[in-house]
Amino acid sequence: MTPFRVRHRIILLVLGILACAARAWCQPMSAGDCNADDTVTVEEIVTLVRIALEEASLEQCVAGDQNGDGRVTIEEIVLAVQAVLAAPAPPRKAFVTATDFQTGSFALIDLDPPFQVEPASPQRRVGADPVARVFGRRVFVVNRFGSDNVQVLDASGGFRTVVQCSTGNGSNPQDIAFRNGTQAYVPLLARPWLLRVNPRPSPDCHDFIQGQIDLRPYADSDGSPEANQAVVVGERLFVTLERLQNFAPVRNGLLLVIDTRTDSIAGEVELSGANPFGMTKGLTVRGDWLFVAEVGQFGVADGGIEAVNLHTLEPSGILLAEEELGGDVTDFVFVNSDEGYAIVSLPDFSTALVRFSLERRRRLDVVLRGDGLSDIELASNGLLFLTDRNLRKPGVRIFRASDAQEVTLAPLQTGLPPFDLVFLE
């Protein structure tokens, strides 16, 4: 290999990294889009270079081989980098589902001050019980009870609905977890199976549902194990099973492990508490641990936050008990390896935002009390976004994660009451 060729490859690598780092994500393209999520990341540019240098196999990024000759060339890397350099800046917005549980819509909020709001409107329809997830430049709204579908919106195209596909009448989908841009999974609360779906289906949705994973062996007498939250880590899918009967837990919850290469069940973890439940959020992964909120019986201090080791699949036991937090954990977010914030449902069924320490296993303070706190998320700029559904003045409230100080003077009004939010950044 000549010194010129080595220098050429290094220059391409640096250009790709600088362009992507400046924009946080990159323009949709096929060349270099290794996981088919409509974006090219810094890691994918590096992977292309490593494949070209024969330091990695083509299997790690088949999309880099544009002409199908079984290798990645300098020309193919140049195509990817040129597209990156021409990419427009991405939106930096919070996508907020808003609903009165009869009508659903969504609002958009800028992530940085002055936090401009584009409120919900009749032209922006989603289901009445919606939660949202982001993959690449698309927002996937899981329209749950009463709607039973997944709605895909294009963030690069004015958040227009690209396609909306049914998960089956009465199925009550709860979440969507992505292996890549062509393979995802949808847990169903009201059916004893898990759907494998195509996140980029045809307009008529004929190729949306790709298969089913049988969960009947885990069902109780009502015929369903109540699958709820999901996340893909590497080649494994993790799914929580609530195991309810008449909406009450009958056994401890399960964390099911599925091999996404074969769609076969690879393991199961019995959790220390019952009813692993997330009001709006999917499962939380930090480092080698997957964290689960276990509610148990609502109104009873019988659950808390537990972690499962991703390597050994050993549960930690309850790390932070509901008795210490002051109520049932319905959502939580970590600020660092020790501290975080949680939304808890109090014994009188009001709600509170609390700050906690995982290492000390205690609540540090109560940040806010309210009647309808439903979701909390941490943006990359260190701000916490909280959806507050109180009847008098519902809206999104924003806090500094470092000291829990609110930076909004009043809740940001979203039209309909806000329910769930995700970030595009």
Secondary structure, DSSP 8 states (H G I E B T S, - for coil): --HHHHHHHHHHHHHHHHHHHHHSS----STT-TT-SS---HHHHHHHHHHHTTSS-GGG-GGG-TT-SSS--HHHHHHHHHHHHT------EEEEEEE-SSSEEEEEEESSTT--EE---TTSEE-SSEEEEEETTEEEEEE-TTT-EEEEEEGGGTTEEEEEEE--TT--B---EEEETTEEEEEBSSSSEEEEE-SS--TT-TTSEEEEEE-GGG--TTS---EEEEEEETTEEEEEE--EETTEE-SEEEEEEEETTTTEEEEEEEEEEE-B--SS---EEETTEEEEEE--STTSS--EEEEEETTT--EEEEEEEHHHHTSEEEEEEESSSSEEEEEEE-TTS-EEEEEEETTTTEEEEEEEEES-EEEEEE-TTSEEEEEE--SSS-EEEEEETTT--B--SS-B--SS-EEEEEEE-
